[in-house]
Structure formats: C-alpha cells, structure tokens
Amino acid sequence: MARNVFISFRFSDGEKYKDKLCTLFDQSDDVIDCSEDEDRTEMTEDTIKEYLYAKLKQTSVTIVLLTPYAVSYNKNSGTGKYDDWLYDELRYSLEDREGNRANGAVAVYAKDMLIEMSTHQCETCGEESKVSIIKYFDNLVKRNMMNVKPRYKKNQCNGIYDSLDDSFISLVSFEDFSENIDRYIENASLKRDRKSEFEIVKRL
C-alpha cells in the first residue's frame, strides 16, 4: 500500500534536499508526496494551523529534513514562544485530532552534521562495539529519539538503542534514506501503530 508523506524543511538550505526526495518519490509506486511550497509569510497562526491540519490529514508519515539552519527552532524574543514553521509542522504531525491520528515521523539529516562514531562497552553483556553518537541539538526531533518505554526496548544493552525501533523519530542520513526510502517510510508508519510504546513529546 502506498504511503502518503509530508516533507518538513527549511527553505533557506533544505529546498535542494526536498527537491531530490520529491524526484525519488515520483519514481516510486509506494510513496505519494503530499508536500507543498506554499509561502505562509502573510498567513495568520489560525490560518496556518487549518492549512497544515488539512495537509497532514492526507498523510501518514512526516519527513523532517535537518539541515544546518533547520536544527534549532526560531524563538520569538518578545513572547519566548517558538515562531517557526518547522516546529508547527512537527508538533501538529504528532497530535491526535478528531478525524486524524498522529503521523509517524523520520528525521533525515544532511551529510555528517549530527553523527559521530565512538566505542561503547556494554555493562550488561560486556561486549565492545562501534556505535553512533548524536551530536548536541535540542528540538522535537531530539526529544522523540531514544524514547521507547523500557519494556519495549529492542536493544537490551545498557545505554545502546536500536537506531530504527527504539526511537519514535529515527535519525537517518540523507544518503541512507535516499538508497532505501521505502524501508524508512515503512518503519515510521509501523511505529505510528506502536505509538503507545513510546514517551511522545508533542511540544517544547
């Protein structure tokens, strides 16, 4: 069954990645792209909410493109609240609403900007292994990583999480995602049905 997807991205440095994904989706029978390029600069907050609700209702998976300008959200200095389309798109994606349940989600990052490699010795099994370490950033993507409830954790080693099954929003490189889009979209969609197994954070 084809999956309907919505791509959330920062126009300033994410549009080229978004266009590449759209080209891949056009070549796939398993993905239907429901993204948009609407300029919402002049829209009110209520209009944006209604617009996004209508868009997201058509989809089951949200793809967040994490480029350098998209890692952190913009905060309104006057109110202290987030005034940011990326933040709105993801928090609305994570909400259950009347007539529409929350989307699954996957975060796709550009190059090696968020990952570095390290060695980990597990206190549980004693084995040493190469692991991916996530560099520091703080947004709704990060708050919904490694958030599986303990009894559902796939990797039972202390301090190590399965990259796909132990985070509601998995972090995947653009290259890996491009090579196997169906795998990662299907994984996000399946976790949508397992949402109760995760501690979901819906807003900062």
KASULZI-V556189 format. One line per field, one symbol per residue. phi: phi as a letter, one per 30 degrees, with the letter a starting at -180 (. if undefined). A space follows every 10 residues. Layout:
# KASULZI-V556189
phi->???
This chain:
# KASULZI-V556189
phi->.dcdbbccad edbcdddddd dddddddcdc bcdcdabddc ecdddddddd ddedddddbb bcccdccedc dcddcdddci cdcadedddd ddddcdbeia ceddbbcccd hcdbbbcbcb cdddcidcbd bdcdddabad dddcchcdde dcddddddic cddcccbdcd cbdeddddda dddddddddd dedceddbcd ccad
